[in-house]
């Protein structure tokens, strides 16, 4: 099995599978494929052996179903395109060396991966779409591919070294990192600092990958144009294209 990441701003992950090779991904991740690729969608996989395992995967941000792509009778290619400007990273998941990733970061992996909820905290209505803050845990033994948004900044934290960051910028970190959500210190900072009420606290040892683009910041940047531009766009384009564009903006703002 070989992989290639094509592009820069909106990269595409191309997976070349040889006969007998397979990978798993969430339904809807596929961009294109060619050759001898067979698809099989089920609730099993990624470490979910029963209903409880399936529900834990769903709570972590994944779906109830997974799709397995396998090469049968010859080689084939499967491609997954990034959903937002950013990067696609390859990680080697091993027993005792797992990763915590943001809830929409999982792209695909070899069948030995285990995807479960790794961290969940309710931060109140209106924060992260009212869904709270959730991290997926990647465990097992597998090669996995993760999508992070914007530019990626990497820190190697020493034992006891602390990093505090806006939760939306947390892309991925090794599970050796001690992680928690804390309140912004000081009432004046929390009320008037304009950086939110919560910060993620990461303590080493371990590696941390931060992402520069967050969905809340993207939604904030688009908000002045929503409602003012989408209606004329719908009229000019005959209604269908503009209406679809307007719905896309509304979906982004709702996350």
C-alpha positions in Angstrom: 0.0 0.0 0.0 1.3 3.4 -1.0 0.1 6.9 -0.4 0.7 10.3 -1.9 -0.5 13.7 -0.7 -1.1 16.0 -3.7 -1.5 19.8 -3.5 -0.9 22.5 -0.9 -3.8 24.7 0.0 -6.5 22.0 -0.4 -4.5 18.7 -0.5 -5.7 15.4 -1.7 -4.7 12.1 -0.2 -4.3 9.3 -2.8 -4.1 5.8 -1.6 -2.9 3.1 -4.0 -4.0 -0.3 -2.9 -2.6 -3.6 -4.0 -4.7 -6.8 -4.1 -5.6 -7.7 -0.5 -5.0 -4.2 0.8 -7.8 -2.3 2.5 -8.5 1.0 4.3 -11.5 2.3 6.3 -13.0 5.7 6.3 -16.3 7.4 7.3 -19.0 7.4 4.6 -18.9 10.6 2.5 -15.1 11.0 2.7 -14.5 9.5 -0.8 -13.6 12.0 -3.5 -12.8 9.6 -6.4 -11.5 6.1 -7.1 -10.3 4.0 -10.0 -9.2 0.4 -10.7 -10.3 -2.7 -8.8 -11.8 -1.1 -5.7 -14.7 -2.6 -3.8 -16.7 -0.8 -1.1 -18.4 -2.3 2.0 -20.3 -0.2 4.5 -21.1 -1.5 8.0 -21.2 -0.5 11.6 -18.2 -2.7 12.4 -14.6 -1.6 12.2 -12.3 0.8 14.0 -12.4 -1.2 17.1 -16.2 -1.3 17.4 -17.1 -4.9 18.2 -20.6 -4.2 19.6 -23.3 -1.5 19.8 -21.5 0.2 22.7 -18.3 0.6 20.6 -20.3 2.0 17.7 -21.9 4.6 20.0 -18.6 5.6 21.5 -17.3 6.2 18.0 -20.3 8.2 17.1 -20.0 10.4 20.2 -16.4 11.1 19.3 -17.6 12.8 16.1 -17.5 9.8 13.7 -20.6 8.2 12.2 -22.5 5.1 13.0 -21.1 3.5 9.8 -17.7 3.0 8.3 -16.8 2.2 4.7 -14.1 -0.3 3.9 -12.2 0.2 0.5 -10.4 -2.9 -0.7 -8.5 -3.9 -3.8 -9.8 -7.2 -5.3 -8.5 -8.8 -8.5 -6.0 -6.0 -9.1 -4.7 -2.7 -7.8 -6.8 0.4 -7.4 -6.7 4.0 -6.2 -8.8 5.8 -3.6 -8.6 9.6 -3.1 -9.8 11.8 -0.3 -9.8 15.6 -0.6 -9.5 18.0 2.3 -12.7 19.7 3.3 -11.0 23.0 4.3 -7.7 24.6 3.5 -5.0 22.9 5.5 -2.9 19.8 5.6 -3.3 16.0 5.7 -0.8 14.2 7.9 0.2 10.6 8.2 0.7 9.1 11.7 1.9 5.7 12.8 -0.5 4.4 15.5 0.9 1.7 17.9 -0.2 0.0 21.1 0.7 2.4 23.9 1.3 5.2 21.4 -2.0 6.6 20.4 -3.2 10.1 19.4 -5.9 12.5 20.4 -7.4 14.4 17.4 -10.1 17.0 16.9 -13.5 15.5 16.3 -13.5 15.9 12.5 -9.9 15.1 11.9 -10.0 11.4 11.0 -9.7 10.8 7.2 -8.9 7.1 6.8 -6.7 4.3 8.3 -5.7 0.7 7.8 -8.1 -1.8 9.5 -6.1 -2.1 12.7 -7.2 1.4 14.0 -9.5 1.9 17.0 -11.5 5.1 17.0 -13.2 6.1 20.2 -14.1 9.1 22.2 -11.0 10.4 24.1 -12.2 13.5 25.7 -15.6 15.2 26.1 -16.5 18.4 28.0 -19.7 20.5 27.8 -18.7 24.2 27.5 -22.2 25.6 27.4 -24.7 26.5 24.7 -23.4 28.4 21.7 -19.8 27.1 22.1 -18.8 24.7 19.3 -22.3 24.7 18.1 -23.6 23.7 21.6 -22.0 20.2 21.2 -19.2 20.9 23.7 -15.6 20.0 23.1 -14.9 16.5 21.9 -11.6 14.7 20.9 -11.3 11.4 19.2 -8.7 8.9 20.3 -6.9 6.8 17.7 -5.5 3.6 19.2 -4.7 0.1 18.0 -2.0 -0.6 15.4 -2.4 1.2 12.1 -1.3 3.8 9.6 -3.8 6.7 9.9 -4.3 10.0 8.1 -5.5 13.2 9.8 -6.8 16.4 8.4 -5.9 19.7 10.1 -7.1 23.1 9.1 -4.9 26.1 8.1 -1.2 26.1 8.9 0.1 23.5 11.3 2.4 24.4 14.1 4.2 21.6 16.0 5.5 21.8 19.6 7.5 19.1 21.4 6.7 19.6 25.1 9.2 18.6 27.7 8.0 16.8 30.9 6.0 19.4 32.9 6.1 22.0 30.2 2.7 23.6 29.7 1.0 25.0 26.7 -2.3 26.9 26.9 -4.3 27.4 23.7 -7.8 28.2 22.4 -9.6 24.9 22.2 -10.4 25.3 18.5 -6.7 25.4 17.6 -6.0 22.0 19.1 -5.5 19.7 16.1 -3.8 16.6 17.5 -1.4 15.5 20.2 0.2 12.3 21.5 -1.8 10.6 24.3 1.2 11.0 26.6 0.2 14.7 26.9 -1.9 15.6 30.0 -4.9 17.5 28.7 -7.7 19.5 30.3 -10.0 22.5 29.7 -9.5 25.4 32.1 -11.2 28.8 32.6 -9.5 31.9 31.5 -7.9 33.4 34.6 -9.3 36.7 35.9 -12.9 38.0 35.6 -11.8 41.0 33.5 -9.9 38.7 31.1 -12.9 36.4 30.8 -15.5 39.2 30.3 -13.6 41.7 28.2 -10.6 39.8 26.8 -12.5 38.7 23.7 -10.7 35.3 23.6 -13.5 33.2 25.1 -14.0 31.7 28.5 -12.0 28.6 28.1 -8.4 27.5 27.3 -7.0 24.1 26.6 -4.2 23.1 28.9 -1.6 20.7 27.5 1.3 19.5 29.7 4.2 17.4 28.4 5.9 15.2 27.6 4.8 14.7 24.1 4.2 16.3 20.7 1.3 18.7 19.9 0.0 19.8 16.5 -1.9 23.1 16.5 -4.1 24.2 13.6 -4.3 27.9 12.7 -7.8 27.8 11.1 -10.9 27.1 13.3 -14.5 26.8 12.3 -15.7 29.5 14.7 -13.2 32.0 13.3 -14.1 31.1 9.7 -17.8 31.5 10.6 -17.1 34.9 12.2 -15.2 36.1 9.1 -18.2 35.0 6.9 -21.0 36.3 9.1 -21.1 39.9 7.7 -21.7 38.5 4.2 -24.4 35.9 5.1 -27.9 37.1 4.3 -26.7 40.2 2.5 -24.9 38.5 -0.4 -26.6 35.1 -0.7 -30.1 36.5 -1.6 -28.9 38.5 -4.7 -26.6 35.6 -5.6 -29.6 33.3 -5.7 -31.5 35.6 -8.0 -28.6 36.1 -10.4 -27.9 32.4 -10.7 -31.5 31.4 -11.2 -32.0 30.4 -7.6 -30.4 27.0 -7.4 -26.7 27.8 -7.2 -27.2 30.8 -4.9 -29.5 28.9 -2.6 -27.0 26.1 -2.3 -24.2 28.6 -1.5 -26.4 30.3 1.1 -27.1 26.9 2.7 -23.4 26.1 2.9 -22.7 29.3 4.7 -25.6 28.6 7.1 -24.2 25.1 7.8 -20.8 26.5 8.6 -22.2 29.1 11.0 -24.2 26.4 12.7 -21.1 24.4 13.6 
